[in-house]
Amino acid sequence: MENDLLKITTSKMTITHEAASAMAEEAIKKAMEMNLAISICILDNAGNLIHFLRMDNAPLISIETSKKKASMAVGFGMPTGDAWYDFIKNDPLLMNGAQQLPGFILLGGGLPINIDGHLCGAIGISGGHYKQDEICAKQALSIFS
């Protein structure tokens, strides 16, 4: 019976709260260096919220934007921003259709969290220019290096 269960179940690696907290701290350090106030959203591999933090004075819109960026990154397993734009830019149907998806956001700052080839979650950062958000998100992922 045990071998039968292996055929019908799966096991996935996911981000822990401890790792998410460490990632958020790294992102905050980078944001402070850049004189930014950001919101940070970290989701597990199923898109469930693991950690959220809004720095003092971060724009209110950054709350929802950070969530959308993380959701896009974990849902498609790819970064928001340039990677997504490159993926859809030469396909008019996809370019127009993707923007109709609920929660779709093209702005950079959402990164999947891949560890040992496994999608373990995603981080979304918002509050600065999307290129600044990307820098903070990359810094957050540096804890795994």
DRENTORKOL-3810 file (N, C-alpha, C; in nm, 4 decimals):
REM DRENTORKOL-3810
@n.u->0.0820; n.v->-0.1200; n.w->0.0000; ca.u->0.0000; ca.v->0.0000; ca.w->0.0000; c.u->0.0862; c.v->0.1262; c.w->0.0000
@n.u->0.1975; n.v->0.1248; n.w->0.0718; ca.u->0.2827; ca.v->0.2432; ca.w->0.0802; c.u->0.3351; c.v->0.2838; c.w->-0.0568
@n.u->0.3748; n.v->0.1896; n.w->-0.1404; ca.u->0.4210; ca.v->0.2208; ca.w->-0.2756; c.u->0.3105; c.v->0.2822; c.w->-0.3594
@n.u->0.1858; n.v->0.2403; n.w->-0.3379; ca.u->0.0726; ca.v->0.2977; ca.w->-0.4103; c.u->0.0548; c.v->0.4453; c.w->-0.3759
@n.u->0.0772; n.v->0.4808; n.w->-0.2501; ca.u->0.0637; ca.v->0.6206; ca.w->-0.2094; c.u->0.1676; c.v->0.7087; c.w->-0.2782
@n.u->0.2838; n.v->0.6567; n.w->-0.3001; ca.u->0.3875; ca.v->0.7342; ca.w->-0.3674; c.u->0.3477; c.v->0.7695; c.w->-0.5099
@n.u->0.2607; n.v->0.6908; n.w->-0.5686; ca.u->0.2159; ca.v->0.7148; ca.w->-0.7054; c.u->0.1058; c.v->0.8196; c.w->-0.7137
@n.u->0.0373; n.v->0.8455; n.w->-0.6034; ca.u->-0.0763; ca.v->0.9382; ca.w->-0.6095; c.u->-0.0585; c.v->1.0638; c.w->-0.5241
@n.u->0.0562; n.v->1.0779; n.w->-0.4621; ca.u->0.0822; ca.v->1.1974; ca.w->-0.3826; c.u->0.2119; c.v->1.2617; c.w->-0.4289
@n.u->0.2298; n.v->1.3847; n.w->-0.3875; ca.u->0.3527; ca.v->1.4548; ca.w->-0.4207; c.u->0.3988; c.v->1.5332; c.w->-0.2994
@n.u->0.5222; n.v->1.5636; n.w->-0.2981; ca.u->0.5817; ca.v->1.6409; ca.w->-0.1903; c.u->0.6547; c.v->1.7587; c.w->-0.2537
@n.u->0.6356; n.v->1.8770; n.w->-0.1981; ca.u->0.6991; ca.v->1.9964; ca.w->-0.2541; c.u->0.7728; c.v->2.0718; c.w->-0.1449
@n.u->0.8886; n.v->2.1265; n.w->-0.1838; ca.u->0.9621; ca.v->2.2131; ca.w->-0.0922; c.u->0.8953; c.v->2.3499; c.w->-0.0909
@n.u->0.8917; n.v->2.4111; n.w->0.0259; ca.u->0.8333; ca.v->2.5437; ca.w->0.0368; c.u->0.9179; c.v->2.6288; c.w->0.1296
@n.u->0.9009; n.v->2.7581; n.w->0.1193; ca.u->0.9762; ca.v->2.8523; ca.w->0.2005; c.u->0.9240; c.v->2.8488; c.w->0.3445
@n.u->1.0131; n.v->2.8624; n.w->0.4403; ca.u->0.9726; ca.v->2.8670; ca.w->0.5812; c.u->0.9531; c.v->3.0120; c.w->0.6245
@n.u->0.8827; n.v->3.0292; n.w->0.7350; ca.u->0.8647; ca.v->3.1634; ca.w->0.7895; c.u->1.0002; c.v->3.2228; c.w->0.8299
@n.u->1.0869; n.v->3.1402; n.w->0.8842; ca.u->1.2198; ca.v->3.1873; ca.w->0.9252; c.u->1.2964; c.v->3.2434; c.w->0.8054
@n.u->1.2955; n.v->3.1708; n.w->0.6938; ca.u->1.3639; ca.v->3.2189; ca.w->0.5734; c.u->1.2961; c.v->3.3444; c.w->0.5198
@n.u->1.1638; n.v->3.3481; n.w->0.5226; ca.u->1.0905; ca.v->3.4656; ca.w->0.4746; c.u->1.1251; c.v->3.5885; c.w->0.5571
@n.u->1.1359; n.v->3.5723; n.w->0.6876; ca.u->1.1726; ca.v->3.6845; ca.w->0.7747; c.u->1.3133; c.v->3.7344; c.w->0.7430
@n.u->1.4048; n.v->3.6418; n.w->0.7205; ca.u->1.5426; ca.v->3.6799; ca.w->0.6854; c.u->1.5459; c.v->3.7525; c.w->0.5515
@n.u->1.4655; n.v->3.7060; n.w->0.4564; ca.u->1.4579; ca.v->3.7728; ca.w->0.3263; c.u->1.4059; c.v->3.9154; c.w->0.3417
@n.u->1.3020; n.v->3.9314; n.w->0.4220; ca.u->1.2436; ca.v->4.0639; ca.w->0.4429; c.u->1.3460; c.v->4.1590; c.w->0.5048
@n.u->1.4226; n.v->4.1098; n.w->0.5999; ca.u->1.5245; ca.v->4.1938; ca.w->0.6635; c.u->1.6294; c.v->4.2393; c.w->0.5617
@n.u->1.6696; n.v->4.1499; n.w->0.4723; ca.u->1.7660; ca.v->4.1871; ca.w->0.3681; c.u->1.7079; c.v->4.2924; c.w->0.2746
@n.u->1.5828; n.v->4.2752; n.w->0.2384; ca.u->1.5170; ca.v->4.3716; ca.w->0.1492; c.u->1.5069; c.v->4.5085; c.w->0.2170
@n.u->1.4758; n.v->4.5088; n.w->0.3458; ca.u->1.4655; ca.v->4.6349; ca.w->0.4206; c.u->1.6008; c.v->4.7051; c.w->0.4252
@n.u->1.7074; n.v->4.6300; n.w->0.4519; ca.u->1.8415; ca.v->4.6906; ca.w->0.4550; c.u->1.8722; c.v->4.7601; c.w->0.3224
@n.u->1.8440; n.v->4.6904; n.w->0.2132; ca.u->1.8718; ca.v->4.7473; ca.w->0.0805; c.u->1.7839; c.v->4.8692; c.w->0.0561
@n.u->1.6572; n.v->4.8605; n.w->0.0917; ca.u->1.5662; ca.v->4.9743; ca.w->0.0726; c.u->1.6146; c.v->5.0959; c.w->0.1510
@n.u->1.6594; n.v->5.0739; n.w->0.2717; ca.u->1.7083; ca.v->5.1853; ca.w->0.3535; c.u->1.8338; c.v->5.2474; c.w->0.2920
@n.u->1.9225; n.v->5.1639; n.w->0.2375; ca.u->2.0409; ca.v->5.2152; ca.w->0.1678; c.u->2.0006; c.v->5.3044; c.w->0.0504
@n.u->1.8905; n.v->5.2680; n.w->-0.0149; ca.u->1.8441; ca.v->5.3396; ca.w->-0.1333; c.u->1.7456; c.v->5.4514; c.w->-0.0979
@n.u->1.7222; n.v->5.4709; n.w->0.0320; ca.u->1.6285; ca.v->5.5723; ca.w->0.0808; c.u->1.4870; c.v->5.5489; c.w->0.0275
@n.u->1.4432; n.v->5.4226; n.w->0.0342; ca.u->1.3095; ca.v->5.3823; ca.w->-0.0103; c.u->1.2284; c.v->5.3306; c.w->0.1068
@n.u->1.0988; n.v->5.3397; n.w->0.0939; ca.u->1.0054; ca.v->5.2743; ca.w->0.1858; c.u->0.9240; c.v->5.1771; c.w->0.1007
@n.u->0.9305; n.v->5.0491; n.w->0.1334; ca.u->0.8711; ca.v->4.9455; ca.w->0.0491; c.u->0.7743; c.v->4.8574; c.w->0.1265
@n.u->0.6946; n.v->4.7844; n.w->0.0490; ca.u->0.6145; ca.v->4.6744; ca.w->0.1018; c.u->0.6739; c.v->4.5462; c.w->0.0473
@n.u->0.6742; n.v->4.4425; n.w->0.1321; ca.u->0.7340; ca.v->4.3141; ca.w->0.0974; c.u->0.6294; c.v->4.2057; c.w->0.1196
@n.u->0.6052; n.v->4.1259; n.w->0.0175; ca.u->0.5114; ca.v->4.0149; ca.w->0.0272; c.u->0.5851; c.v->3.8867; c.w->-0.0108
@n.u->0.5793; n.v->3.7868; n.w->0.0757; ca.u->0.6437; ca.v->3.6585; ca.w->0.0483; c.u->0.5377; c.v->3.5494; c.w->0.0570
@n.u->0.5289; n.v->3.4711; n.w->-0.0508; ca.u->0.4305; ca.v->3.3631; ca.w->-0.0614; c.u->0.5007; c.v->3.2281; c.w->-0.0646
@n.u->0.4310; n.v->3.1238; n.w->-0.0198; ca.u->0.4856; ca.v->2.9887; ca.w->-0.0324; c.u->0.4629; c.v->2.9386; c.w->-0.1750
@n.u->0.4984; n.v->2.8142; n.w->-0.2012; ca.u->0.4901; ca.v->2.7610; ca.w->-0.3377; c.u->0.3473; c.v->2.7429; c.w->-0.3878
@n.u->0.2490; n.v->2.7526; n.w->-0.2988; ca.u->0.1085; ca.v->2.7432; ca.w->-0.3393; c.u->0.0418; c.v->2.8804; c.w->-0.3477
@n.u->0.1188; n.v->2.9855; n.w->-0.3252; ca.u->0.0642; ca.v->3.1199; ca.w->-0.3324; c.u->0.0023; c.v->3.1692; c.w->-0.2034
@n.u->0.0269; n.v->3.0991; n.w->-0.0938; ca.u->-0.0254; ca.v->3.1413; ca.w->0.0366; c.u->0.0705; c.v->3.2403; c.w->0.1023
@n.u->0.0152; n.v->3.3382; n.w->0.1689; ca.u->0.0960; ca.v->3.4394; ca.w->0.2356; c.u->0.1750; c.v->3.3784; c.w->0.3506
@n.u->0.3063; n.v->3.4014; n.w->0.3488; ca.u->0.3949; ca.v->3.3565; ca.w->0.4563; c.u->0.4394; c.v->3.4764; c.w->0.5397
@n.u->0.4683; n.v->3.5879; n.w->0.4706; ca.u->0.5211; ca.v->3.7048; ca.w->0.5404; c.u->0.4819; c.v->3.8307; c.w->0.4636
@n.u->0.4415; n.v->3.9318; n.w->0.5370; ca.u->0.4139; ca.v->4.0615; ca.w->0.4748; c.u->0.4629; c.v->4.1705; c.w->0.5686
@n.u->0.5234; n.v->4.2741; n.w->0.5104; ca.u->0.5692; ca.v->4.3875; ca.w->0.5884; c.u->0.5604; c.v->4.5130; c.w->0.5036
@n.u->0.5064; n.v->4.6172; n.w->0.5607; ca.u->0.5056; ca.v->4.7487; ca.w->0.4955; c.u->0.5876; c.v->4.8425; c.w->0.5815
@n.u->0.6950; n.v->4.8960; n.w->0.5243; ca.u->0.7779; ca.v->4.9909; ca.w->0.5976; c.u->0.6991; c.v->5.1194; c.w->0.6214
@n.u->0.7362; n.v->5.1908; n.w->0.7260; ca.u->0.6761; ca.v->5.3213; ca.w->0.7514; c.u->0.6898; c.v->5.4072; c.w->0.6256
@n.u->0.5828; n.v->5.4756; n.w->0.5918; ca.u->0.5785; ca.v->5.5689; ca.w->0.4790; c.u->0.5840; c.v->5.5042; c.w->0.3407
@n.u->0.5752; n.v->5.3733; n.w->0.3321; ca.u->0.5653; ca.v->5.3104; ca.w->0.1997; c.u->0.4313; c.v->5.3505; c.w->0.1389
@n.u->0.4289; n.v->5.3742; n.w->0.0079; ca.u->0.3019; ca.v->5.4124; ca.w->-0.0550; c.u->0.1940; c.v->5.3073; c.w->-0.0297
@n.u->0.0725; n.v->5.3525; n.w->-0.0051; ca.u->-0.0363; ca.v->5.2581; ca.w->0.0223; c.u->-0.0581; c.v->5.1617; c.w->-0.0938
@n.u->-0.0410; n.v->5.2084; n.w->-0.2164; ca.u->-0.0613; ca.v->5.1212; ca.w->-0.3321; c.u->0.0414; c.v->5.0089; c.w->-0.3367
@n.u->0.1538; n.v->5.0271; n.w->-0.2663; ca.u->0.2579; ca.v->4.9240; ca.w->-0.2665; c.u->0.2121; c.v->4.7960; c.w->-0.1972
@n.u->0.1119; n.v->4.8053; n.w->-0.1116; ca.u->0.0619; ca.v->4.6857; ca.w->-0.0426; c.u->0.0082; c.v->4.5860; c.w->-0.1448
@n.u->-0.0897; n.v->4.6282; n.w->-0.2214; ca.u->-0.1513; ca.v->4.5389; ca.w->-0.3203; c.u->-0.0553; c.v->4.5062; c.w->-0.4342
@n.u->0.0269; n.v->4.6022; n.w->-0.4721; ca.u->0.1199; ca.v->4.5798; ca.w->-0.5828; c.u->0.2223; c.v->4.4728; c.w->-0.5473
@n.u->0.2737; n.v->4.4749; n.w->-0.4241; ca.u->0.3712; ca.v->4.3728; ca.w->-0.3833; c.u->0.3070; c.v->4.2344; c.w->-0.3843
@n.u->0.1809; n.v->4.2262; n.w->-0.3446; ca.u->0.1099; ca.v->4.0972; ca.w->-0.3449; c.u->0.0927; c.v->4.0460; c.w->-0.4875
@n.u->0.0566; n.v->4.1354; n.w->-0.5802; ca.u->0.0389; ca.v->4.0947; ca.w->-0.7195; c.u->0.1709; c.v->4.0470; c.w->-0.7797
@n.u->0.2792; n.v->4.1173; n.w->-0.7492; ca.u->0.4098; ca.v->4.0785; ca.w->-0.8035; c.u->0.4502; c.v->3.9398; c.w->-0.7540
@n.u->0.4327; n.v->3.9140; n.w->-0.6249; ca.u->0.4662; ca.v->3.7821; ca.w->-0.5700; c.u->0.3769; c.v->3.6740; c.w->-0.6302
@n.u->0.2486; n.v->3.7035; n.w->-0.6437; ca.u->0.1542; ca.v->3.6068; ca.w->-0.6995; c.u->0.1887; c.v->3.5714; c.w->-0.8443
@n.u->0.2229; n.v->3.6720; n.w->-0.9219; ca.u->0.2629; ca.v->3.6467; ca.w->-1.0615; c.u->0.3882; c.v->3.5601; c.w->-1.0664
@n.u->0.4861; n.v->3.5927; n.w->-0.9817; ca.u->0.6133; ca.v->3.5206; ca.w->-0.9831; c.u->0.5969; c.v->3.3740; c.w->-0.9438
@n.u->0.5155; n.v->3.3463; n.w->-0.8430; ca.u->0.4966; ca.v->3.2073; ca.w->-0.8025; c.u->0.4013; c.v->3.1353; c.w->-0.8978
@n.u->0.3018; n.v->3.2072; n.w->-0.9483; ca.u->0.2027; ca.v->3.1444; ca.w->-1.0359; c.u->0.2595; c.v->3.1000; c.w->-1.1695
@n.u->0.3547; n.v->3.1767; n.w->-1.2207; ca.u->0.4139; ca.v->3.1418; ca.w->-1.3501; c.u->0.5577; c.v->3.0926; c.w->-1.3371
@n.u->0.6148; n.v->3.1031; n.w->-1.2174; ca.u->0.7513; ca.v->3.0562; ca.w->-1.1961; c.u->0.8553; c.v->3.1397; c.w->-1.2672
@n.u->0.8219; n.v->3.2659; n.w->-1.2950; ca.u->0.9175; ca.v->3.3546; ca.w->-1.3612; c.u->0.9061; c.v->3.4956; c.w->-1.3043
@n.u->1.0143; n.v->3.5730; n.w->-1.3158; ca.u->1.0114; ca.v->3.7088; ca.w->-1.2618; c.u->0.9135; c.v->3.7988; c.w->-1.3363
@n.u->0.8623; n.v->3.8979; n.w->-1.2646; ca.u->0.7863; ca.v->4.0030; ca.w->-1.3298; c.u->0.8871; c.v->4.1003; c.w->-1.3908
@n.u->0.8409; n.v->4.1898; n.w->-1.4725; ca.u->0.9316; ca.v->4.2878; ca.w->-1.5325; c.u->0.9809; c.v->4.2449; c.w->-1.6691
@n.u->1.1089; n.v->4.2632; n.w->-1.6931; ca.u->1.1677; ca.v->4.2382; ca.w->-1.8249; c.u->1.1448; c.v->4.0954; c.w->-1.8748
@n.u->1.1565; n.v->3.9972; n.w->-1.7864; ca.u->1.1379; ca.v->3.8573; ca.w->-1.8293; c.u->0.9979; c.v->3.8365; c.w->-1.8859
@n.u->0.8971; n.v->3.8918; n.w->-1.8171; ca.u->0.7590; ca.v->3.8787; ca.w->-1.8652; c.u->0.7387; c.v->3.9563; c.w->-1.9936
@n.u->0.7920; n.v->4.0775; n.w->-1.9982; ca.u->0.7765; ca.v->4.1597; ca.w->-2.1178; c.u->0.8398; c.v->4.0903; c.w->-2.2383
@n.u->0.9597; n.v->4.0357; n.w->-2.2198; ca.u->1.0260; ca.v->3.9640; ca.w->-2.3297; c.u->0.9442; c.v->3.8439; c.w->-2.3751
@n.u->0.8747; n.v->3.7817; n.w->-2.2814; ca.u->0.7933; ca.v->3.6643; ca.w->-2.3109; c.u->0.6711; c.v->3.6988; c.w->-2.3967
@n.u->0.6126; n.v->3.8169; n.w->-2.3755; ca.u->0.4869; ca.v->3.8497; ca.w->-2.4440; c.u->0.4984; c.v->3.9557; c.w->-2.5528
@n.u->0.6109; n.v->4.0260; n.w->-2.5624; ca.u->0.6185; ca.v->4.1452; ca.w->-2.6483; c.u->0.5953; c.v->4.1183; c.w->-2.7968
@n.u->0.6296; n.v->4.0033; n.w->-2.8468; ca.u->0.6139; ca.v->3.9743; ca.w->-2.9891; c.u->0.4895; c.v->3.8934; c.w->-3.0214
@n.u->0.4011; n.v->3.8824; n.w->-2.9249; ca.u->0.2786; ca.v->3.8049; ca.w->-2.9427; c.u->0.1600; c.v->3.8935; c.w->-2.9071
@n.u->0.0988; n.v->3.9613; n.w->-3.0060; ca.u->-0.0093; ca.v->4.0561; ca.w->-2.9762; c.u->-0.1244; c.v->3.9951; c.w->-2.8968
@n.u->-0.1600; n.v->3.8723; n.w->-2.9279; ca.u->-0.2698; ca.v->3.8088; ca.w->-2.8556; c.u->-0.2324; c.v->3.7901; c.w->-2.7082
@n.u->-0.1132; n.v->3.7420; n.w->-2.6833; ca.u->-0.0680; ca.v->3.7227; ca.w->-2.5461; c.u->-0.0476; c.v->3.8571; c.w->-2.4748
@n.u->0.0075; n.v->3.9545; n.w->-2.5456; ca.u->0.0302; ca.v->4.0869; ca.w->-2.4874; c.u->-0.1009; c.v->4.1487; c.w->-2.4395
@n.u->-0.2038; n.v->4.1404; n.w->-2.5204; ca.u->-0.3331; ca.v->4.1979; ca.w->-2.4826; c.u->-0.4116; c.v->4.1072; c.w->-2.3881
@n.u->-0.4012; n.v->3.9776; n.w->-2.4095; ca.u->-0.4768; ca.v->3.8828; ca.w->-2.3275; c.u->-0.4242; c.v->3.8724; c.w->-2.1855
@n.u->-0.2920; n.v->3.8730; n.w->-2.1691; ca.u->-0.2340; ca.v->3.8593; ca.w->-2.0351; c.u->-0.2783; c.v->3.9728; c.w->-1.9445
@n.u->-0.2918; n.v->4.0894; n.w->-1.9996; ca.u->-0.3303; ca.v->4.2049; ca.w->-1.9186; c.u->-0.4751; c.v->4.1972; c.w->-1.8699
@n.u->-0.5513; n.v->4.1033; n.w->-1.9242; ca.u->-0.6894; ca.v->4.0837; ca.w->-1.8795; c.u->-0.6992; c.v->3.9825; c.w->-1.7651
@n.u->-0.5900; n.v->3.9138; n.w->-1.7355; ca.u->-0.5906; ca.v->3.8162; ca.w->-1.6265; c.u->-0.6059; c.v->3.8874; c.w->-1.4922
@n.u->-0.6912; n.v->3.8369; n.w->-1.4052; ca.u->-0.7041; ca.v->3.8994; ca.w->-1.2727; c.u->-0.5693; c.v->3.8965; c.w->-1.2002
@n.u->-0.5301; n.v->4.0098; n.w->-1.1477; ca.u->-0.4054; ca.v->4.0162; ca.w->-1.0717; c.u->-0.2799; c.v->4.0286; c.w->-1.1552
@n.u->-0.2932; n.v->4.0359; n.w->-1.2883; ca.u->-0.1746; ca.v->4.0464; ca.w->-1.3733; c.u->-0.1032; c.v->4.1789; c.w->-1.3480
@n.u->0.0281; n.v->4.1723; n.w->-1.3379; ca.u->0.1094; ca.v->4.2932; ca.w->-1.3266; c.u->0.2411; c.v->4.2676; c.w->-1.3978
@n.u->0.2810; n.v->4.3596; n.w->-1.4800; ca.u->0.4027; ca.v->4.3461; ca.w->-1.5586; c.u->0.5225; c.v->4.4071; c.w->-1.4870
@n.u->0.5007; n.v->4.4989; n.w->-1.3955; ca.u->0.6093; ca.v->4.5720; ca.w->-1.3305; c.u->0.7059; c.v->4.4792; c.w->-1.2584
@n.u->0.8338; n.v->4.5091; n.w->-1.2692; ca.u->0.9369; ca.v->4.4303; ca.w->-1.2024; c.u->0.9309; c.v->4.4437; c.w->-1.0512
@n.u->0.9894; n.v->4.3465; n.w->-0.9838; ca.u->0.9920; ca.v->4.3442; ca.w->-0.8381; c.u->0.9364; c.v->4.2155; c.w->-0.7815
@n.u->0.8905; n.v->4.1257; n.w->-0.8699; ca.u->0.8428; ca.v->3.9942; ca.w->-0.8279; c.u->0.9402; c.v->3.8882; c.w->-0.8752
@n.u->0.9890; n.v->3.8072; n.w->-0.7828; ca.u->1.0843; ca.v->3.7019; ca.w->-0.8173; c.u->1.0415; c.v->3.5682; c.w->-0.7592
@n.u->1.0509; n.v->3.4620; n.w->-0.8385; ca.u->1.0272; ca.v->3.3294; ca.w->-0.7816; c.u->1.1437; c.v->3.2930; c.w->-0.6893
@n.u->1.1168; n.v->3.2122; n.w->-0.5906; ca.u->1.2212; ca.v->3.1617; ca.w->-0.5015; c.u->1.2473; c.v->3.0174; c.w->-0.5432
@n.u->1.3585; n.v->2.9961; n.w->-0.6102; ca.u->1.3968; ca.v->2.8631; ca.w->-0.6575; c.u->1.5154; c.v->2.8141; c.w->-0.5762
@n.u->1.5009; n.v->2.6970; n.w->-0.5164; ca.u->1.6082; ca.v->2.6374; ca.w->-0.4379; c.u->1.6288; c.v->2.4947; c.w->-0.4868
@n.u->1.7511; n.v->2.4660; n.w->-0.5291; ca.u->1.7852; ca.v->2.3327; ca.w->-0.5810; c.u->1.6888; c.v->2.2878; c.w->-0.6897
@n.u->1.6493; n.v->2.3811; n.w->-0.7763; ca.u->1.5615; ca.v->2.3481; ca.w->-0.8872; c.u->1.4144; c.v->2.3364; c.w->-0.8508
@n.u->1.3782; n.v->2.3707; n.w->-0.7284; ca.u->1.2395; ca.v->2.3621; ca.w->-0.6833; c.u->1.1829; c.v->2.5021; c.w->-0.6619
@n.u->1.0640; n.v->2.5264; n.w->-0.7142; ca.u->0.9938; ca.v->2.6519; ca.w->-0.6887; c.u->0.9375; c.v->2.6448; c.w->-0.5467
@n.u->0.9931; n.v->2.7251; n.w->-0.4555; ca.u->0.9575; ca.v->2.7188; ca.w->-0.3139; c.u->0.8703; c.v->2.8349; c.w->-0.2687
@n.u->0.8473; n.v->2.9317; n.w->-0.3569; ca.u->0.7677; ca.v->3.0481; ca.w->-0.3211; c.u->0.8043; c.v->3.1650; c.w->-0.4099
@n.u->0.7702; n.v->3.2855; n.w->-0.3646; ca.u->0.8020; ca.v->3.4064; ca.w->-0.4406; c.u->0.8014; c.v->3.5265; c.w->-0.3482
@n.u->0.8716; n.v->3.6297; n.w->-0.3917; ca.u->0.8736; ca.v->3.7566; ca.w->-0.3206; c.u->0.8265; c.v->3.8659; c.w->-0.4151
@n.u->0.7500; n.v->3.9586; n.w->-0.3619; ca.u->0.7072; ca.v->4.0761; ca.w->-0.4366; c.u->0.7406; c.v->4.1997; c.w->-0.3564
@n.u->0.8047; n.v->4.2959; n.w->-0.4204; ca.u->0.8423; ca.v->4.4204; ca.w->-0.3539; c.u->0.7906; c.v->4.5371; c.w->-0.4353
@n.u->0.7361; n.v->4.6363; n.w->-0.3641; ca.u->0.6852; ca.v->4.7566; ca.w->-0.4286; c.u->0.7065; c.v->4.8755; c.w->-0.3367
@n.u->0.7272; n.v->4.9902; n.w->-0.3979; ca.u->0.7430; ca.v->5.1130; ca.w->-0.3212; c.u->0.8321; c.v->5.2133; c.w->-0.3910
@n.u->0.9233; n.v->5.1628; n.w->-0.4730; ca.u->1.0106; ca.v->5.2497; ca.w->-0.5504; c.u->0.9799; c.v->5.2344; c.w->-0.6979
@n.u->1.0709; n.v->5.2817; n.w->-0.7812; ca.u->1.0636; ca.v->5.2523; ca.w->-0.9243; c.u->1.0801; c.v->5.1010; c.w->-0.9366
@n.u->1.0174; n.v->5.0398; n.w->-1.0356; ca.u->1.0212; ca.v->4.8937; ca.w->-1.0420; c.u->1.1636; c.v->4.8386; c.w->-1.0512
@n.u->1.2567; n.v->4.9134; n.w->-1.1074; ca.u->1.3965; ca.v->4.8677; ca.w->-1.1123; c.u->1.4570; c.v->4.8674; c.w->-0.9710
@n.u->1.4182; n.v->4.9647; n.w->-0.8887; ca.u->1.4635; ca.v->4.9666; ca.w->-0.7495; c.u->1.4012; c.v->4.8505; c.w->-0.6720
@n.u->1.2752; n.v->4.8228; n.w->-0.6996; ca.u->1.2077; ca.v->4.7093; ca.w->-0.6358; c.u->1.2797; c.v->4.5788; c.w->-0.6700
@n.u->1.3226; n.v->4.5654; n.w->-0.7961; ca.u->1.3959; ca.v->4.4454; ca.w->-0.8389; c.u->1.5265; c.v->4.4303; c.w->-0.7615
@n.u->1.5965; n.v->4.5407; n.w->-0.7403; ca.u->1.7225; ca.v->4.5365; ca.w->-0.6651; c.u->1.6981; c.v->4.4869; c.w->-0.5232
@n.u->1.5939; n.v->4.5380; n.w->-0.4601; ca.u->1.5609; ca.v->4.4944; ca.w->-0.3235; c.u->1.5214; c.v->4.3465; c.w->-0.3199
@n.u->1.4461; n.v->4.3017; n.w->-0.4198; ca.u->1.4049; ca.v->4.1607; ca.w->-0.4253; c.u->1.5263; c.v->4.0696; c.w->-0.4459
@n.u->1.6174; n.v->4.1103; n.w->-0.5330; ca.u->1.7394; ca.v->4.0303; ca.w->-0.5553; c.u->1.8233; c.v->4.0236; c.w->-0.4287
@n.u->1.8304; n.v->4.1343; n.w->-0.3560; ca.u->1.9039; ca.v->4.1346; ca.w->-0.2301; c.u->1.8389; c.v->4.0379; c.w->-0.1312
@n.u->1.7076; n.v->4.0348; n.w->-0.1284; ca.u->1.6372; ca.v->3.9431; ca.w->-0.0393; c.u->1.6729; c.v->3.7984; c.w->-0.0715
@n.u->1.6825; n.v->3.7653; n.w->-0.1987; ca.u->1.7165; ca.v->3.6282; ca.w->-0.2394; c.u->1.8618; c.v->3.5935; c.w->-0.2133
@n.u->1.9443; n.v->3.6940; n.w->-0.1875; ca.u->2.0874; ca.v->3.6681; ca.w->-0.1643; c.u->2.1120; c.v->3.5850; c.w->-0.0392
@n.u->2.0139; n.v->3.5720; n.w->0.0483; ca.u->2.0341; ca.v->3.4883; ca.w->0.1684; c.u->2.0555; c.v->3.3417; c.w->0.1311
@n.u->2.0155; n.v->3.3039; n.w->0.0099; ca.u->2.0300; ca.v->3.1649; ca.w->-0.0336; c.u->2.1625; c.v->3.1400; c.w->-0.1047
@n.u->2.2436; n.v->3.2432; n.w->-0.1197; ca.u->2.3725; ca.v->3.2289; ca.w->-0.1914; c.u->2.4831; c.v->3.1881; c.w->-0.0964
END
